[in-house]
Amino acid sequence: FIKPDIEIAGDGDLTCERLKVPLKIVTNLAWDSIRWIKDNLEFLIQDVDYYNVEEKGNYNAFIRASRNGCTNENSKTINEDRIYPIIDLGENRLWYCNTKSLDITPLVDRGDNFQYQWFQRNGGEINGSLVEPDVTINRPGTFYLQVGNTINGCKKIDTIQIVQNVDVPEEIVLQRVDPLCFGESNGILQDIEIIGGIAPYRVAVNGVELNADRISGLNAGIYELEVKDKYECVYKDTFELI
């Protein structure tokens, strides 16, 4: 009536890097039957003295000695640590004409057990270290940040696009009133309207900034109009009074 000793060798948690935990039965008697059951419900396999665990749970092994038919059992609980790091780079952002740099401070897990790696694509350029969570961007493009947990090997990646703003001033529409007679200074540029860009606008005529949508008292000649929108995007055009 001697029962076989049974020990289940193998320890550790399932992680993102450790996808299997091998369990091995160690016994002192020859056996003729072994059954593996998970969580006292699910039959897994029989007549092998090992099992590769891929899911967390409680694993029972039942063994029967071949010399006397006596049985014994033991169990091993395998836990799981597959929690992925938190990472959120936020919404995509625009790069305007007057943008010199953008600071990115992502929402991420921070601490000594986390590693960071930035990747730059489509012309993007980061100023400084690529292995720190907070960075300064010098040129627009596509940026990826990978955060890794050094304890369980879990990694997660997020992306953000810094897009060049294309809504810029592209046309100046106005009404021209030529001087009535040769040599007179009664020409007018009026009803100035800007197409494209983002208000408020600043308009300069031959380098002199206007404070209204018209300029009067003009001689015949060529006038250069320069428009700057809210983000310093510039558009220039010339108009002639005859």
C-alpha positions as CSV (number, residue, x, y, z in Angstrom):
1,F,0.0,0.0,0.0
2,I,2.9,2.4,-0.5
3,K,1.8,5.5,-2.4
4,P,4.1,7.0,-4.9
5,D,5.7,10.2,-3.9
6,I,4.8,13.0,-6.4
7,E,6.3,16.4,-6.9
8,I,5.6,18.8,-9.7
9,A,8.8,20.6,-10.7
10,G,8.6,23.9,-12.5
11,D,7.9,27.4,-11.3
12,G,7.3,30.9,-12.5
13,D,4.7,33.1,-13.9
14,L,3.6,33.3,-17.5
15,T,4.7,36.6,-19.0
16,C,4.9,38.3,-22.4
17,E,8.4,36.8,-22.9
18,R,7.7,33.5,-21.1
19,L,4.9,32.0,-23.1
20,K,5.1,28.5,-21.5
21,V,6.0,27.1,-18.1
22,P,7.1,23.4,-18.3
23,L,5.9,21.2,-15.5
24,K,7.6,17.9,-14.8
25,I,6.5,15.1,-12.4
26,V,9.2,13.7,-10.1
27,T,8.3,10.4,-8.4
28,N,10.0,7.6,-6.6
29,L,8.0,4.7,-8.1
30,A,7.4,3.4,-11.6
31,W,4.0,4.4,-12.8
32,D,1.5,3.1,-15.3
33,S,-0.9,6.1,-15.4
34,I,-0.7,9.8,-15.1
35,R,-3.5,12.3,-15.7
36,W,-3.3,16.1,-15.9
37,I,-6.4,18.2,-15.0
38,K,-6.7,22.0,-14.9
39,D,-8.8,23.8,-12.2
40,N,-10.3,20.4,-11.1
41,L,-12.5,20.5,-14.2
42,E,-10.7,20.3,-17.5
43,F,-9.0,17.1,-18.5
44,L,-5.7,17.9,-20.3
45,I,-3.6,14.9,-21.1
46,Q,-2.7,11.5,-19.7
47,D,0.2,9.1,-19.6
48,V,3.0,11.7,-19.9
49,D,5.0,13.0,-17.0
50,Y,5.3,16.6,-18.3
51,Y,3.0,19.3,-19.4
52,N,3.7,22.8,-20.9
53,V,1.4,25.3,-19.3
54,E,0.2,28.2,-21.5
55,E,-2.6,29.5,-19.4
56,K,-2.8,30.5,-15.7
57,G,-4.6,28.2,-13.4
58,N,-4.3,25.3,-10.9
59,Y,-2.8,22.1,-12.4
60,N,-3.4,18.7,-10.8
61,A,-1.4,15.7,-11.6
62,F,-2.7,12.2,-10.6
63,I,-0.3,9.3,-10.7
64,R,-0.7,5.5,-10.2
65,A,2.1,3.2,-9.3
66,S,2.5,0.2,-11.6
67,R,3.7,-2.2,-8.8
68,N,0.6,-1.9,-6.5
69,G,-2.0,0.4,-8.2
70,C,-1.7,2.9,-5.4
71,T,-2.3,6.5,-6.4
72,N,-1.3,10.0,-5.3
73,E,-1.8,13.5,-6.5
74,N,-0.3,17.0,-6.3
75,S,-1.0,20.4,-7.7
76,K,0.8,23.5,-8.9
77,T,-0.6,26.9,-9.4
78,I,0.7,29.0,-12.3
79,N,0.0,32.7,-12.3
80,E,0.2,35.2,-15.1
81,D,1.9,38.6,-15.4
82,R,1.0,40.0,-18.8
83,I,0.0,43.5,-18.0
84,Y,1.0,45.8,-20.8
85,P,2.5,49.3,-20.1
86,I,0.2,52.3,-20.3
87,I,1.0,54.6,-23.2
88,D,-0.9,57.4,-24.9
89,L,0.7,60.0,-27.1
90,G,-2.5,62.0,-27.5
91,E,-4.1,63.3,-30.6
92,N,-2.2,64.2,-33.8
93,R,-0.9,67.8,-33.9
94,L,-0.4,70.4,-36.5
95,W,2.9,72.1,-37.4
96,Y,2.3,75.7,-38.3
97,C,4.5,78.1,-40.2
98,N,5.8,79.7,-37.0
99,T,6.3,76.4,-35.1
100,K,9.9,76.0,-34.1
101,S,9.5,72.9,-32.0
102,L,6.9,70.8,-30.2
103,D,7.2,69.2,-26.8
104,I,5.7,65.7,-26.4
105,T,4.9,64.6,-22.9
106,P,3.1,61.2,-23.2
107,L,1.0,59.5,-20.7
108,V,3.1,56.4,-19.9
109,D,4.1,54.2,-17.1
110,R,7.3,55.6,-15.5
111,G,9.9,54.0,-13.3
112,D,13.2,52.1,-13.4
113,N,11.5,48.9,-14.7
114,F,10.3,50.6,-17.9
115,Q,12.3,51.2,-21.1
116,Y,11.5,53.7,-23.8
117,Q,12.4,53.8,-27.5
118,W,11.3,56.5,-30.0
119,F,11.3,55.9,-33.8
120,Q,11.1,58.7,-36.4
121,R,9.6,58.4,-39.9
122,N,8.5,60.5,-42.8
123,G,11.0,63.3,-42.2
124,G,10.3,63.6,-38.5
125,E,13.2,64.7,-36.3
126,I,13.5,64.5,-32.5
127,N,16.0,66.7,-30.7
128,G,17.9,64.8,-28.1
129,S,17.6,61.3,-26.6
130,L,15.4,58.7,-28.2
131,V,15.3,56.6,-25.0
132,E,13.5,59.0,-22.8
133,P,9.7,59.3,-22.6
134,D,9.6,63.1,-23.0
135,V,11.0,64.5,-26.2
136,T,11.1,67.7,-28.3
137,I,10.3,67.5,-32.0
138,N,12.2,69.6,-34.4
139,R,10.5,68.7,-37.7
140,P,7.1,67.3,-38.5
141,G,6.6,63.6,-39.4
142,T,5.4,60.3,-37.9
143,F,6.6,59.3,-34.5
144,Y,6.4,56.0,-32.6
145,L,7.1,55.3,-28.9
146,Q,7.6,51.8,-27.6
147,V,7.4,51.2,-23.9
148,G,8.7,48.0,-22.4
149,N,8.3,46.5,-19.0
150,T,11.6,44.9,-18.1
151,I,10.0,42.7,-15.4
152,N,7.5,40.8,-17.5
153,G,8.8,41.6,-21.0
154,C,5.5,43.2,-22.1
155,K,5.8,46.0,-24.7
156,K,3.3,48.4,-26.2
157,I,3.6,51.0,-28.9
158,D,1.7,54.1,-29.8
159,T,2.0,56.6,-32.7
160,I,1.5,60.3,-33.2
161,Q,1.6,62.3,-36.4
162,I,2.9,65.9,-36.5
163,V,1.3,67.2,-39.7
164,Q,2.4,70.3,-41.7
165,N,-0.5,72.7,-41.7
166,V,-1.7,73.2,-45.3
167,D,-4.4,75.8,-44.5
168,V,-2.3,78.9,-45.5
169,P,-3.2,82.1,-47.3
170,E,-3.3,81.4,-51.0
171,E,-5.1,84.3,-52.6
172,I,-5.8,88.0,-52.1
173,V,-9.1,89.3,-53.6
174,L,-9.7,93.0,-53.8
175,Q,-11.3,95.8,-55.8
176,R,-9.0,98.2,-57.7
177,V,-9.9,101.8,-58.4
178,D,-7.5,103.5,-60.8
179,P,-6.6,107.2,-60.4
180,L,-9.1,109.3,-62.3
181,C,-6.5,111.3,-64.2
182,F,-2.8,111.1,-65.1
183,G,-0.7,112.2,-62.1
184,E,-3.5,112.2,-59.5
185,S,-3.3,110.4,-56.2
186,N,-6.8,109.1,-55.8
187,G,-6.4,105.4,-56.6
188,I,-7.8,102.9,-54.1
189,L,-7.3,99.3,-53.2
190,Q,-10.3,98.2,-51.2
191,D,-12.6,95.4,-50.0
192,I,-9.5,93.3,-49.3
193,E,-10.3,89.6,-48.7
194,I,-7.9,86.8,-47.9
195,I,-8.5,83.3,-49.2
196,G,-7.0,80.5,-47.0
197,G,-5.1,80.7,-43.8
198,I,-6.3,81.3,-40.3
199,A,-7.5,84.7,-39.0
200,P,-6.6,87.2,-37.7
201,Y,-4.6,88.5,-40.7
202,R,-2.1,91.3,-41.1
203,V,-1.9,93.0,-44.4
204,A,1.0,95.3,-45.5
205,V,1.2,97.3,-48.7
206,N,4.7,98.0,-49.9
207,G,5.9,97.2,-46.4
208,V,3.4,99.4,-44.5
209,E,0.9,97.5,-42.4
210,L,-2.8,98.4,-42.9
211,N,-5.3,98.7,-40.1
212,A,-8.4,98.5,-42.5
213,D,-9.6,96.6,-45.5
214,R,-8.7,99.5,-47.9
215,I,-6.0,101.9,-48.7
216,S,-6.6,105.2,-50.6
217,G,-4.7,108.1,-52.0
218,L,-2.6,106.0,-54.3
219,N,-0.7,106.9,-57.4
220,A,-0.6,104.8,-60.5
221,G,1.9,102.0,-60.1
222,I,2.6,98.5,-58.8
223,Y,1.8,97.7,-55.2
224,E,3.0,94.6,-53.3
225,L,0.6,93.2,-50.8
226,E,1.9,90.8,-48.1
227,V,-0.4,88.8,-45.9
228,K,0.5,87.1,-42.6
229,D,-2.1,84.9,-40.9
230,K,-2.4,83.9,-37.2
231,Y,0.6,81.5,-37.5
232,E,2.9,83.8,-39.6
233,C,2.1,82.0,-42.9
234,V,3.0,84.5,-45.6
235,Y,1.4,85.1,-49.0
236,K,2.4,87.9,-51.4
237,D,0.9,89.3,-54.6
238,T,1.2,92.4,-56.7
239,F,-1.5,94.7,-58.1
240,E,-1.2,97.5,-60.6
241,L,-3.1,100.8,-60.7
242,I,-3.2,102.5,-64.1
